[in-house]
Amino acid sequence: MNAECLTATGTFTVRPRADAPAPIVPEIGRMLLDKVWSGDLSGQSVVEMLTFMTLVEGSAVYVAIEVVQATLSGKQGRFAFYHAGISERGQQRLTYAVVPDSGSGELAGLSGELRLEIVEKVHRYTLTYALAGA
């Protein structure tokens, strides 16, 4: 069953948490972040992120899992994102998507991908998504 493709837009703010666990390997950074989502996706999330910076300027990677408790276009629930960001000598690529089968509540069956744009330190998102059974 194919669900209709929908779009949600808005902004979010990010705040680092002081209680992040210490990294096990010195070259790998570890962070906990709190987010507040506004717009069509409205709520809160917690992100756990691992980072690695190379010795080459502009080359690095991060991977993260994010648990979101929110309302998406009027439907309440919980789901998870996974992200992977790669910067190769300044050229950046980002994957930011809903973890399959992670939705619960009215967001059960959620799938989708998020596009992120940061302009003047404001994080703007466009989430292209589907809700199975909606």
N, CA, C and O atoms as a Tinker XYZ file with bonds, in Angstrom:
   536  protein
     1  N      0.839000   -1.181000    0.000000    73     2
     2  CA     0.000000    0.000000    0.000000    64     1     3
     3  C      0.883000    1.243000    0.000000    63     2     4     5
     4  O      1.705000    1.424000    0.899000    81     3
     5  N      0.716000    2.092000   -0.996000    73     3     6
     6  CA     1.498000    3.318000   -1.077000    64     5     7
     7  C      0.755000    4.447000   -0.377000    63     6     8     9
     8  O     -0.423000    4.685000   -0.643000    81     7
     9  N      1.448000    5.135000    0.514000    73     7    10
    10  CA     0.866000    6.270000    1.226000    64     9    11
    11  C      1.172000    7.546000    0.454000    63    10    12    13
    12  O      2.167000    7.628000   -0.266000    81    11
    13  N      0.306000    8.534000    0.614000    73    11    14
    14  CA     0.495000    9.827000   -0.034000    64    13    15
    15  C      1.757000   10.505000    0.501000    63    14    16    17
    16  O      2.035000   10.459000    1.699000    81    15
    17  N      2.513000   11.131000   -0.395000    73    15    18
    18  CA     3.727000   11.841000   -0.006000    64    17    19
    19  C      3.350000   13.247000    0.463000    63    18    20    21
    20  O      2.704000   13.998000   -0.268000    81    19
    21  N      3.752000   13.596000    1.673000    73    19    22
    22  CA     3.428000   14.871000    2.300000    64    21    23
    23  C      4.702000   15.643000    2.603000    63    22    24    25
    24  O      5.794000   15.076000    2.572000    81    23
    25  N      4.570000   16.940000    2.897000    73    23    26
    26  CA     5.720000   17.774000    3.221000    64    25    27
    27  C      5.436000   18.576000    4.487000    63    26    28    29
    28  O      4.358000   19.150000    4.643000    81    27
    29  N      6.406000   18.606000    5.380000    73    27    30
    30  CA     6.337000   19.417000    6.599000    64    29    31
    31  C      7.551000   20.336000    6.608000    63    30    32    33
    32  O      8.654000   19.921000    6.254000    81    31
    33  N      7.342000   21.593000    7.018000    73    31    34
    34  CA     8.448000   22.549000    7.069000    64    33    35
    35  C      8.439000   23.283000    8.403000    63    34    36    37
    36  O      7.423000   23.338000    9.096000    81    35
    37  N      9.580000   23.840000    8.742000    73    35    38
    38  CA     9.697000   24.629000    9.962000    64    37    39
    39  C     11.144000   24.821000   10.340000    63    38    40    41
    40  O     12.036000   24.765000    9.494000    81    39
    41  N     11.369000   25.049000   11.632000    73    39    42
    42  CA    12.713000   25.276000   12.153000    64    41    43
    43  C     12.909000   24.454000   13.414000    63    42    44    45
    44  O     11.951000   23.945000   13.996000    81    43
    45  N     14.160000   24.330000   13.827000    73    43    46
    46  CA    14.443000   23.749000   15.136000    64    45    47
    47  C     15.644000   24.445000   15.754000    63    46    48    49
    48  O     16.487000   25.016000   15.062000    81    47
    49  N     15.693000   24.380000   17.080000    73    47    50
    50  CA    16.849000   24.891000   17.816000    64    49    51
    51  C     17.566000   23.707000   18.445000    63    50    52    53
    52  O     16.953000   22.683000   18.747000    81    51
    53  N     18.866000   23.859000   18.637000    73    51    54
    54  CA    19.712000   22.801000   19.183000    64    53    55
    55  C     20.454000   23.344000   20.393000    63    54    56    57
    56  O     20.983000   24.455000   20.369000    81    55
    57  N     20.485000   22.534000   21.463000    73    55    58
    58  CA    21.225000   22.924000   22.661000    64    57    59
    59  C     22.031000   21.714000   23.137000    63    58    60    61
    60  O     21.450000   20.671000   23.435000    81    59
    61  N     23.354000   21.835000   23.214000    73    59    62
    62  CA    24.177000   20.738000   23.734000    64    61    63
    63  C     23.864000   20.476000   25.206000    63    62    64    65
    64  O     23.566000   21.398000   25.965000    81    63
    65  N     23.935000   19.217000   25.590000    73    63    66
    66  CA    23.738000   18.838000   26.989000    64    65    67
    67  C     25.094000   18.624000   27.647000    63    66    68    69
    68  O     26.043000   18.172000   27.005000    81    67
    69  N     25.176000   18.948000   28.914000    73    67    70
    70  CA    26.434000   18.803000   29.651000    64    69    71
    71  C     26.676000   17.365000   30.104000    63    70    72    73
    72  O     27.793000   17.018000   30.488000    81    71
    73  N     25.642000   16.527000   30.063000    73    71    74
    74  CA    25.772000   15.173000   30.615000    64    73    75
    75  C     26.141000   14.108000   29.577000    63    74    76    77
    76  O     25.839000   12.930000   29.769000    81    75
    77  N     26.789000   14.511000   28.482000    73    75    78
    78  CA    27.204000   13.534000   27.472000    64    77    79
    79  C     28.251000   12.595000   28.048000    63    78    80    81
    80  O     29.150000   13.031000   28.768000    81    79
    81  N     28.140000   11.299000   27.734000    73    79    82
    82  CA    29.155000   10.353000   28.221000    64    81    83
    83  C     30.520000   10.641000   27.602000    63    82    84    85
    84  O     30.612000   11.156000   26.488000    81    83
    85  N     31.552000   10.310000   28.321000    73    83    86
    86  CA    32.918000   10.503000   27.818000    64    85    87
    87  C     33.177000    9.543000   26.663000    63    86    88    89
    88  O     32.700000    8.408000   26.679000    81    87
    89  N     33.932000    9.992000   25.662000    73    87    90
    90  CA    34.258000    9.092000   24.553000    64    89    91
    91  C     35.175000    7.962000   25.019000    63    90    92    93
    92  O     35.976000    8.127000   25.940000    81    91
    93  N     35.041000    6.827000   24.370000    73    91    94
    94  CA    35.873000    5.667000   24.681000    64    93    95
    95  C     37.201000    5.763000   23.920000    63    94    96    97
    96  O     38.250000    5.384000   24.440000    81    95
    97  N     37.145000    6.272000   22.690000    73    95    98
    98  CA    38.320000    6.449000   21.842000    64    97    99
    99  C     38.568000    7.954000   21.729000    63    98   100   101
   100  O     37.650000    8.694000   21.377000    81    99
   101  N     39.786000    8.426000   22.018000    73    99   102
   102  CA    40.030000    9.882000   22.052000    64   101   103
   103  C     39.694000   10.618000   20.760000    63   102   104   105
   104  O     39.293000   11.780000   20.815000    81   103
   105  N     39.844000    9.985000   19.607000    73   103   106
   106  CA    39.592000   10.660000   18.331000    64   105   107
   107  C     38.108000   10.810000   18.010000    63   106   108   109
   108  O     37.735000   11.562000   17.109000    81   107
   109  N     37.271000   10.099000   18.745000    73   107   110
   110  CA    35.833000   10.127000   18.483000    64   109   111
   111  C     35.147000   11.017000   19.513000    63   110   112   113
   112  O     35.199000   10.759000   20.715000    81   111
   113  N     34.502000   12.072000   19.012000    73   111   114
   114  CA    33.731000   12.949000   19.888000    64   113   115
   115  C     32.348000   12.362000   20.120000    63   114   116   117
   116  O     31.802000   11.669000   19.261000    81   115
   117  N     31.796000   12.643000   21.273000    73   115   118
   118  CA    30.472000   12.125000   21.616000    64   117   119
   119  C     29.660000   13.261000   22.217000    63   118   120   121
   120  O     30.123000   13.942000   23.132000    81   119
   121  N     28.435000   13.471000   21.699000    73   119   122
   122  CA    27.605000   14.581000   22.166000    64   121   123
   123  C     26.169000   14.127000   22.396000    63   122   124   125
   124  O     25.676000   13.213000   21.733000    81   123
   125  N     25.516000   14.775000   23.337000    73   123   126
   126  CA    24.070000   14.690000   23.519000    64   125   127
   127  C     23.511000   16.073000   23.252000    63   126   128   129
   128  O     24.045000   17.072000   23.733000    81   127
   129  N     22.434000   16.128000   22.482000    73   127   130
   130  CA    21.821000   17.395000   22.116000    64   129   131
   131  C     20.329000   17.351000   22.402000    63   130   132   133
   132  O     19.694000   16.311000   22.224000    81   131
   133  N     19.767000   18.465000   22.841000    73   131   134
   134  CA    18.325000   18.633000   22.958000    64   133   135
   135  C     17.872000   19.519000   21.815000    63   134   136   137
   136  O     18.515000   20.522000   21.506000    81   135
   137  N     16.761000   19.148000   21.184000    73   135   138
   138  CA    16.201000   19.955000   20.100000    64   137   139
   139  C     14.770000   20.326000   20.439000    63   138   140   141
   140  O     14.056000   19.571000   21.100000    81   139
   141  N     14.363000   21.489000   19.981000    73   139   142
   142  CA    12.974000   21.910000   20.033000    64   141   143
   143  C     12.555000   22.198000   18.595000    63   142   144   145
   144  O     13.143000   23.043000   17.920000    81   143
   145  N     11.525000   21.481000   18.139000    73   143   146
   146  CA    11.021000   21.588000   16.770000    64   145   147
   147  C      9.829000   22.529000   16.732000    63   146   148   149
   148  O      8.978000   22.489000   17.621000    81   147
   149  N      9.758000   23.377000   15.707000    73   147   150
   150  CA     8.637000   24.291000   15.497000    64   149   151
   151  C      8.191000   24.180000   14.045000    63   150   152   153
   152  O      8.978000   23.826000   13.167000    81   151
   153  N      6.931000   24.483000   13.805000    73   151   154
   154  CA     6.389000   24.410000   12.451000    64   153   155
   155  C      5.453000   23.232000   12.343000    63   154   156   157
   156  O      4.752000   22.902000   13.299000    81   155
   157  N      5.435000   22.590000   11.176000    73   155   158
   158  CA     4.552000   21.445000   10.955000    64   157   159
   159  C      4.922000   20.256000   11.841000    63   158   160   161
   160  O      4.064000   19.444000   12.186000    81   159
   161  N      6.196000   20.158000   12.206000    73   159   162
   162  CA     6.680000   19.190000   13.190000    64   161   163
   163  C      6.976000   19.988000   14.447000    63   162   164   165
   164  O      7.867000   20.837000   14.457000    81   163
   165  N      6.223000   19.714000   15.509000    73   163   166
   166  CA     6.332000   20.522000   16.723000    64   165   167
   167  C      6.523000   19.605000   17.923000    63   166   168   169
   168  O      5.681000   18.750000   18.195000    81   167
   169  N      7.628000   19.783000   18.639000    73   167   170
   170  CA     7.897000   18.945000   19.799000    64   169   171
   171  C      9.349000   19.014000   20.202000    63   170   172   173
   172  O     10.029000   20.020000   19.997000    81   171
   173  N      9.816000   17.902000   20.792000    73   171   174
   174  CA    11.181000   17.853000   21.311000    64   173   175
   175  C     11.856000   16.567000   20.869000    63   174   176   177
   176  O     11.203000   15.581000   20.526000    81   175
   177  N     13.189000   16.604000   20.887000    73   175   178
   178  CA    13.949000   15.394000   20.600000    64   177   179
   179  C     15.277000   15.426000   21.352000    63   178   180   181
   180  O     15.747000   16.472000   21.799000    81   179
   181  N     15.853000   14.246000   21.470000    73   179   182
   182  CA    17.183000   14.078000   22.050000    64   181   183
   183  C     18.025000   13.347000   21.011000    63   182   184   185
   184  O     17.590000   12.359000   20.421000    81   183
   185  N     19.242000   13.853000   20.799000    73   183   186
   186  CA    20.151000   13.303000   19.792000    64   185   187
   187  C     21.409000   12.794000   20.487000    63   186   188   189
   188  O     21.972000   13.481000   21.339000    81   187
   189  N     21.846000   11.599000   20.126000    73   187   190
   190  CA    23.171000   11.127000   20.538000    64   189   191
   191  C     24.014000   11.048000   19.274000    63   190   192   193
   192  O     23.642000   10.384000   18.306000    81   191
   193  N     25.165000   11.738000   19.293000    73   191   194
   194  CA    25.988000   11.905000   18.104000    64   193   195
   195  C     27.433000   11.493000   18.370000    63   194   196   197
   196  O     27.985000   11.759000   19.438000    81   195
   197  N     28.029000   10.839000   17.381000    73   195   198
   198  CA    29.458000   10.534000   17.378000    64   197   199
   199  C     30.088000   11.302000   16.228000    63   198   200   201
   200  O     29.517000   11.377000   15.140000    81   199
   201  N     31.272000   11.877000   16.465000    73   199   202
   202  CA    31.962000   12.638000   15.425000    64   201   203
   203  C     33.416000   12.185000   15.314000    63   202   204   205
   204  O     33.996000   11.657000   16.262000    81   203
   205  N     33.981000   12.404000   14.144000    73   203   206
   206  CA    35.402000   12.136000   13.925000    64   205   207
   207  C     35.935000   13.207000   12.987000    63   206   208   209
   208  O     35.430000   13.378000   11.878000    81   207
   209  N     36.947000   13.921000   13.433000    73   207   210
   210  CA    37.601000   14.957000   12.634000    64   209   211
   211  C     38.934000   14.394000   12.126000    63   210   212   213
   212  O     39.706000   13.825000   12.898000    81   211
   213  N     39.195000   14.554000   10.835000    73   211   214
   214  CA    40.475000   14.095000   10.290000    64   213   215
   215  C     41.521000   15.196000   10.411000    63   214   216   217
   216  O     41.216000   16.310000   10.836000    81   215
   217  N     42.738000   14.879000   10.040000    73   215   218
   218  CA    43.804000   15.871000   10.030000    64   217   219
   219  C     43.736000   16.774000    8.798000    63   218   220   221
   220  O     44.430000   17.787000    8.729000    81   219
   221  N     42.892000   16.402000    7.820000    73   219   222
   222  CA    42.735000   17.197000    6.600000    64   221   223
   223  C     41.627000   18.215000    6.835000    63   222   224   225
   224  O     40.506000   17.851000    7.189000    81   223
   225  N     41.945000   19.488000    6.638000    73   223   226
   226  CA    40.966000   20.545000    6.862000    64   225   227
   227  C     39.726000   20.312000    5.990000    63   226   228   229
   228  O     39.838000   20.069000    4.788000    81   227
   229  N     38.549000   20.390000    6.608000    73   227   230
   230  CA    37.293000   20.240000    5.880000    64   229   231
   231  C     36.828000   18.815000    5.712000    63   230   232   233
   232  O     35.837000   18.575000    5.024000    81   231
   233  N     37.516000   17.853000    6.324000    73   231   234
   234  CA    37.100000   16.457000    6.223000    64   233   235
   235  C     36.750000   15.921000    7.611000    63   234   236   237
   236  O     37.551000   15.986000    8.543000    81   235
   237  N     35.536000   15.393000    7.720000    73   235   238
   238  CA    35.033000   14.885000    8.996000    64   237   239
   239  C     33.791000   14.046000    8.726000    63   238   240   241
   240  O     33.297000   13.977000    7.601000    81   239
   241  N     33.299000   13.409000    9.789000    73   239   242
   242  CA    32.068000   12.621000    9.679000    64   241   243
   243  C     31.321000   12.677000   11.009000    63   242   244   245
   244  O     31.929000   12.829000   12.068000    81   243
   245  N     30.006000   12.555000   10.940000    73   243   246
   246  CA    29.217000   12.356000   12.158000    64   245   247
   247  C     28.098000   11.373000   11.862000    63   246   248   249
   248  O     27.604000   11.301000   10.736000    81   247
   249  N     27.706000   10.624000   12.865000    73   247   250
   250  CA    26.538000    9.745000   12.804000    64   249   251
   251  C     25.718000   10.015000   14.056000    63   250   252   253
   252  O     26.274000   10.327000   15.109000    81   251
   253  N     24.407000    9.898000   13.947000    73   251   254
   254  CA    23.557000   10.211000   15.089000    64   253   255
   255  C     22.251000    9.443000   15.027000    63   254   256   257
   256  O     21.779000    9.057000   13.957000    81   255
   257  N     21.682000    9.232000   16.198000    73   255   258
   258  CA    20.327000    8.710000   16.356000    64   257   259
   259  C     19.574000    9.734000   17.182000    63   258   260   261
   260  O     20.083000   10.253000   18.175000    81   259
   261  N     18.348000   10.018000   16.752000    73   259   262
   262  CA    17.538000   11.061000   17.383000    64   261   263
   263  C     16.152000   10.511000   17.674000    63   262   264   265
   264  O     15.501000    9.970000   16.781000    81   263
   265  N     15.698000   10.640000   18.902000    73   263   266
   266  CA    14.356000   10.203000   19.287000    64   265   267
   267  C     13.477000   11.440000   19.436000    63   266   268   269
   268  O     13.796000   12.356000   20.194000    81   267
   269  N     12.362000   11.451000   18.698000    73   267   270
   270  CA    11.489000   12.619000   18.593000    64   269   271
   271  C     10.136000   12.302000   19.232000    63   270   272   273
   272  O      9.532000   11.270000   18.940000    81   271
   273  N      9.668000   13.192000   20.102000    73   271   274
   274  CA     8.311000   13.148000   20.660000    64   273   275
   275  C      7.637000   14.417000   20.160000    63   274   276   277
   276  O      8.009000   15.517000   20.568000    81   275
   277  N      6.633000   14.275000   19.268000    73   275   278
   278  CA     6.136000   15.481000   18.612000    64   277   279
   279  C      4.755000   15.284000   18.009000    63   278   280   281
   280  O      4.183000   14.195000   18.008000    81   279
   281  N      4.258000   16.391000   17.500000    73   279   282
   282  CA     3.058000   16.409000   16.679000    64   281   283
   283  C      3.500000   16.751000   15.264000    63   282   284   285
   284  O      4.195000   17.742000   15.037000    81   283
   285  N      3.092000   15.925000   14.327000    73   283   286
   286  CA     3.433000   16.132000   12.922000    64   285   287
   287  C      2.133000   16.371000   12.164000    63   286   288   289
   288  O      1.326000   15.458000   11.987000    81   287
   289  N      1.943000   17.598000   11.722000    73   287   290
   290  CA     0.728000   17.976000   10.995000    64   289   291
   291  C     -0.533000   17.488000   11.708000    63   290   292   293
   292  O     -1.441000   16.935000   11.088000    81   291
   293  N     -0.566000   17.709000   13.039000    73   291   294
   294  CA    -1.738000   17.383000   13.833000    64   293   295
   295  C     -1.791000   15.980000   14.406000    63   294   296   297
   296  O     -2.711000   15.668000   15.162000    81   295
   297  N     -0.845000   15.131000   14.075000    73   295   298
   298  CA    -0.812000   13.749000   14.581000    64   297   299
   299  C      0.305000   13.619000   15.611000    63   298   300   301
   300  O      1.443000   14.012000   15.355000    81   299
   301  N     -0.030000   13.060000   16.788000    73   299   302
   302  CA     0.950000   12.946000   17.876000    64   301   303
   303  C      1.583000   11.566000   17.900000    63   302   304   305
   304  O      0.957000   10.564000   17.555000    81   303
   305  N      2.847000   11.540000   18.319000    73   303   306
   306  CA     3.520000   10.258000   18.466000    64   305   307
   307  C      5.000000   10.429000   18.689000    63   306   308   309
   308  O      5.498000   11.497000   19.047000    81   307
   309  N      5.673000    9.335000   18.462000    73   307   310
   310  CA     7.107000    9.257000   18.707000    64   309   311
   311  C      7.723000    8.479000   17.552000    63   310   312   313
   312  O      7.113000    7.556000   17.011000    81   311
   313  N      8.947000    8.869000   17.181000    73   311   314
   314  CA     9.674000    8.150000   16.135000    64   313   315
   315  C     11.151000    8.488000   16.266000    63   314   316   317
   316  O     11.538000    9.290000   17.116000    81   315
   317  N     11.968000    7.879000   15.427000    73   315   318
   318  CA    13.412000    8.138000   15.471000    64   317   319
   319  C     13.922000    8.525000   14.086000    63   318   320   321
   320  O     13.427000    8.048000   13.064000    81   319
   321  N     14.917000    9.397000   14.081000    73   319   322
   322  CA    15.689000    9.734000   12.882000    64   321   323
   323  C     17.064000    9.090000   13.009000    63   322   324   325
   324  O     17.540000    8.854000   14.120000    81   323
   325  N     17.694000    8.812000   11.894000    73   323   326
   326  CA    19.131000    8.550000   11.871000    64   325   327
   327  C     19.742000    9.567000   10.935000    63   326   328   329
   328  O     19.145000    9.919000    9.918000    81   327
   329  N     20.951000   10.050000   11.280000    73   327   330
   330  CA    21.642000   10.962000   10.384000    64   329   331
   331  C     23.087000   10.521000   10.211000    63   330   332   333
   332  O     23.689000    9.900000   11.086000    81   331
   333  N     23.609000   10.865000    9.057000    73   331   334
   334  CA    25.033000   10.674000    8.764000    64   333   335
   335  C     25.469000   11.848000    7.911000    63   334   336   337
   336  O     24.925000   12.085000    6.833000    81   335
   337  N     26.450000   12.576000    8.403000    73   335   338
   338  CA    26.973000   13.722000    7.672000    64   337   339
   339  C     28.445000   13.507000    7.363000    63   338   340   341
   340  O     29.232000   13.137000    8.235000    81   339
   341  N     28.800000   13.742000    6.117000    73   339   342
   342  CA    30.183000   13.571000    5.680000    64   341   343
   343  C     30.644000   14.865000    5.039000    63   342   344   345
   344  O     29.949000   15.436000    4.198000    81   343
   345  N     31.814000   15.322000    5.438000    73   343   346
   346  CA    32.436000   16.475000    4.811000    64   345   347
   347  C     33.789000   16.011000    4.272000    63   346   348   349
   348  O     34.654000   15.568000    5.027000    81   347
   349  N     33.952000   16.120000    2.959000    73   347   350
   350  CA    35.206000   15.721000    2.323000    64   349   351
   351  C     35.844000   16.953000    1.691000    63   350   352   353
   352  O     35.445000   17.405000    0.618000    81   351
   353  N     36.860000   17.489000    2.396000    73   351   354
   354  CA    37.558000   18.701000    1.944000    64   353   355
   355  C     36.569000   19.837000    1.654000    63   354   356   357
   356  O     36.696000   20.574000    0.677000    81   355
   357  N     35.565000   19.943000    2.560000    73   355   358
   358  CA    34.595000   21.025000    2.464000    64   357   359
   359  C     33.328000   20.696000    1.696000    63   358   360   361
   360  O     32.347000   21.433000    1.793000    81   359
   361  N     33.322000   19.611000    0.937000    73   359   362
   362  CA    32.119000   19.185000    0.210000    64   361   363
   363  C     31.277000   18.330000    1.152000    63   362   364   365
   364  O     31.743000   17.300000    1.641000    81   363
   365  N     30.036000   18.754000    1.410000    73   363   366
   366  CA    29.221000   18.090000    2.422000    64   365   367
   367  C     28.072000   17.294000    1.816000    63   366   368   369
   368  O     27.470000   17.681000    0.815000    81   367
   369  N     27.790000   16.150000    2.474000    73   367   370
   370  CA    26.633000   15.318000    2.144000    64   369   371
   371  C     25.949000   14.953000    3.452000    63   370   372   373
   372  O     26.615000   14.695000    4.454000    81   371
   373  N     24.626000   14.930000    3.443000    73   371   374
   374  CA    23.878000   14.621000    4.652000    64   373   375
   375  C     22.749000   13.655000    4.332000    63   374   376   377
   376  O     21.981000   13.868000    3.394000    81   375
   377  N     22.656000   12.599000    5.113000    73   375   378
   378  CA    21.515000   11.700000    5.095000    64   377   379
   379  C     20.794000   11.904000    6.414000    63   378   380   381
   380  O     21.416000   11.849000    7.475000    81   379
   381  N     19.475000   12.142000    6.361000    73   379   382
   382  CA    18.695000   12.434000    7.571000    64   381   383
   383  C     17.332000   11.821000    7.319000    63   382   384   385
   384  O     16.535000   12.392000    6.574000    81   383
   385  N     17.039000   10.674000    7.918000    73   383   386
   386  CA    15.829000    9.940000    7.565000    64   385   387
   387  C     15.168000    9.304000    8.782000    63   386   388   389
   388  O     15.803000    9.088000    9.815000    81   387
   389  N     13.883000    9.011000    8.637000    73   387   390
   390  CA    13.123000    8.316000    9.675000    64   389   391
   391  C     13.586000    6.862000    9.723000    63   390   392   393
   392  O     13.714000    6.213000    8.684000    81   391
   393  N     13.833000    6.356000   10.918000    73   391   394
   394  CA    14.182000    4.943000   11.095000    64   393   395
   395  C     12.944000    4.110000   10.749000    63   394   396   397
   396  O     11.876000    4.356000   11.309000    81   395
   397  N     13.057000    3.140000    9.851000    73   395   398
   398  CA    11.902000    2.327000    9.480000    64   397   399
   399  C     11.246000    1.682000   10.712000    63   398   400   401
   400  O     11.931000    1.171000   11.598000    81   399
   401  N      9.924000    1.716000   10.748000    73   399   402
   402  CA     9.113000    1.089000   11.801000    64   401   403
   403  C      9.344000    1.670000   13.194000    63   402   404   405
   404  O      9.052000    1.008000   14.190000    81   403
   405  N      9.866000    2.903000   13.279000    73   403   406
   406  CA    10.107000    3.512000   14.591000    64   405   407
   407  C      8.913000    4.329000   15.081000    63   406   408   409
   408  O      8.881000    4.707000   16.252000    81   407
   409  N      7.945000    4.609000   14.234000    73   407   410
   410  CA     6.816000    5.441000   14.619000    64   409   411
   411  C      5.856000    4.734000   15.559000    63   410   412   413
   412  O      5.622000    3.531000   15.444000    81   411
   413  N      5.296000    5.511000   16.505000    73   411   414
   414  CA     4.275000    4.978000   17.406000    64   413   415
   415  C      3.192000    6.033000   17.602000    63   414   416   417
   416  O      3.337000    7.174000   17.164000    81   415
   417  N      2.107000    5.643000   18.265000    73   415   418
   418  CA     0.976000    6.539000   18.414000    64   417   419
   419  C      0.379000    6.812000   17.044000    63   418   420   421
   420  O      0.291000    5.915000   16.206000    81   419
   421  N     -0.030000    8.049000   16.821000    73   419   422
   422  CA    -0.601000    8.414000   15.518000    64   421   423
   423  C      0.454000    8.506000   14.427000    63   422   424   425
   424  O      0.118000    8.715000   13.261000    81   423
   425  N      1.724000    8.354000   14.785000    73   423   426
   426  CA     2.810000    8.391000   13.807000    64   425   427
   427  C      3.313000    6.984000   13.447000    63   426   428   429
   428  O      4.358000    6.838000   12.813000    81   427
   429  N      2.565000    5.955000   13.854000    73   427   430
   430  CA     2.915000    4.586000   13.443000    64   429   431
   431  C      2.852000    4.525000   11.914000    63   430   432   433
   432  O      1.930000    5.062000   11.301000    81   431
   433  N      3.829000    3.874000   11.318000    73   431   434
   434  CA     3.884000    3.762000    9.864000    64   433   435
   435  C      4.570000    4.933000    9.174000    63   434   436   437
   436  O      4.555000    5.026000    7.947000    81   435
   437  N      5.176000    5.831000    9.960000    73   435   438
   438  CA     5.857000    7.006000    9.392000    64   437   439
   439  C      7.129000    6.584000    8.661000    63   438   440   441
   440  O      7.886000    5.742000    9.143000    81   439
   441  N      7.349000    7.179000    7.500000    73   439   442
   442  CA     8.608000    7.041000    6.774000    64   441   443
   443  C      8.918000    8.403000    6.174000    63   442   444   445
   444  O      8.020000    9.225000    5.997000    81   443
   445  N     10.171000    8.642000    5.864000    73   443   446
   446  CA    10.489000    9.906000    5.227000    64   445   447
   447  C     11.929000   10.320000    5.364000    63   446   448   449
   448  O     12.726000    9.680000    6.050000    81   447
   449  N     12.242000   11.419000    4.686000    73   447   450
   450  CA    13.591000   11.991000    4.706000    64   449   451
   451  C     13.506000   13.481000    4.976000    63   450   452   453
   452  O     12.559000   14.154000    4.567000    81   451
   453  N     14.514000   13.981000    5.673000    73   451   454
   454  CA    14.554000   15.387000    6.044000    64   453   455
   455  C     15.682000   16.077000    5.285000    63   454   456   457
   456  O     16.790000   15.552000    5.174000    81   455
   457  N     15.379000   17.253000    4.771000    73   455   458
   458  CA    16.379000   18.125000    4.165000    64   457   459
   459  C     16.614000   19.272000    5.123000    63   458   460   461
   460  O     15.659000   19.822000    5.671000    81   459
   461  N     17.855000   19.640000    5.335000    73   459   462
   462  CA    18.236000   20.667000    6.295000    64   461   463
   463  C     18.959000   21.793000    5.580000    63   462   464   465
   464  O     19.818000   21.569000    4.727000    81   463
   465  N     18.587000   23.014000    5.951000    73   463   466
   466  CA    19.274000   24.190000    5.442000    64   465   467
   467  C     19.547000   25.099000    6.644000    63   466   468   469
   468  O     18.636000   25.402000    7.415000    81   467
   469  N     20.788000   25.528000    6.798000    73   467   470
   470  CA    21.152000   26.433000    7.886000    64   469   471
   471  C     21.496000   27.776000    7.266000    63   470   472   473
   472  O     22.467000   27.898000    6.519000    81   471
   473  N     20.685000   28.791000    7.585000    73   471   474
   474  CA    20.886000   30.137000    7.057000    64   473   475
   475  C     20.960000   31.091000    8.237000    63   474   476   477
   476  O     20.023000   31.190000    9.028000    81   475
   477  N     22.084000   31.792000    8.349000    73   475   478
   478  CA    22.306000   32.733000    9.447000    64   477   479
   479  C     22.016000   32.082000   10.802000    63   478   480   481
   480  O     21.351000   32.664000   11.660000    81   479
   481  N     22.531000   30.864000   10.970000    73   479   482
   482  CA    22.437000   30.073000   12.199000    64   481   483
   483  C     21.031000   29.580000   12.524000    63   482   484   485
   484  O     20.801000   29.072000   13.621000    81   483
   485  N     20.083000   29.720000   11.593000    73   483   486
   486  CA    18.731000   29.189000   11.778000    64   485   487
   487  C     18.632000   27.869000   11.023000    63   486   488   489
   488  O     18.903000   27.805000    9.824000    81   487
   489  N     18.232000   26.797000   11.751000    73   487   490
   490  CA    18.071000   25.469000   11.160000    64   489   491
   491  C     16.657000   25.357000   10.582000    63   490   492   493
   492  O     15.675000   25.350000   11.326000    81   491
   493  N     16.562000   25.269000    9.261000    73   491   494
   494  CA    15.271000   25.124000    8.584000    64   493   495
   495  C     15.193000   23.718000    7.990000    63   494   496   497
   496  O     16.134000   23.250000    7.349000    81   495
   497  N     14.058000   23.054000    8.212000    73   495   498
   498  CA    13.896000   21.702000    7.719000    64   497   499
   499  C     12.741000   21.609000    6.735000    63   498   500   501
   500  O     11.783000   22.380000    6.789000    81   499
   501  N     12.862000   20.644000    5.839000    73   499   502
   502  CA    11.772000   20.198000    4.988000    64   501   503
   503  C     11.734000   18.687000    5.127000    63   502   504   505
   504  O     12.673000   18.001000    4.723000    81   503
   505  N     10.660000   18.166000    5.692000    73   503   506
   506  CA    10.490000   16.730000    5.876000    64   505   507
   507  C      9.500000   16.245000    4.841000    63   506   508   509
   508  O      8.336000   16.645000    4.852000    81   507
   509  N      9.963000   15.377000    3.936000    73   507   510
   510  CA     9.094000   14.733000    2.975000    64   509   511
   511  C      8.762000   13.370000    3.572000    63   510   512   513
   512  O      9.659000   12.572000    3.841000    81   511
   513  N      7.474000   13.103000    3.780000    73   511   514
   514  CA     7.113000   11.915000    4.547000    64   513   515
   515  C      5.824000   11.273000    4.044000    63   514   516   517
   516  O      5.075000   11.856000    3.260000    81   515
   517  N      5.596000   10.054000    4.522000    73   515   518
   518  CA     4.358000    9.329000    4.275000    64   517   519
   519  C      3.959000    8.645000    5.575000    63   518   520   521
   520  O      4.807000    8.278000    6.389000    81   519
   521  N      2.661000    8.482000    5.752000    73   519   522
   522  CA     2.121000    7.744000    6.892000    64   521   523
   523  C      1.313000    6.592000    6.344000    63   522   524   525
   524  O      0.239000    6.799000    5.778000    81   523
   525  N      1.819000    5.370000    6.504000    73   523   526
   526  CA     1.103000    4.192000    6.028000    64   525   527
   527  C     -0.258000    4.121000    6.701000    63   526   528   529
   528  O     -0.357000    4.251000    7.921000    81   527
   529  N     -1.280000    3.920000    5.932000    73   527   530
   530  CA    -2.622000    3.820000    6.493000    64   529   531
   531  C     -3.311000    5.160000    6.654000    63   530   532   533
   532  O     -4.476000    5.212000    7.049000    81   531
   533  N     -2.602000    6.261000    6.351000    73   531   534
   534  CA    -3.216000    7.590000    6.505000    64   533   535
   535  C     -4.037000    7.952000    5.296000    63   534   536
   536  O     -4.626000    9.032000    5.250000    81   535
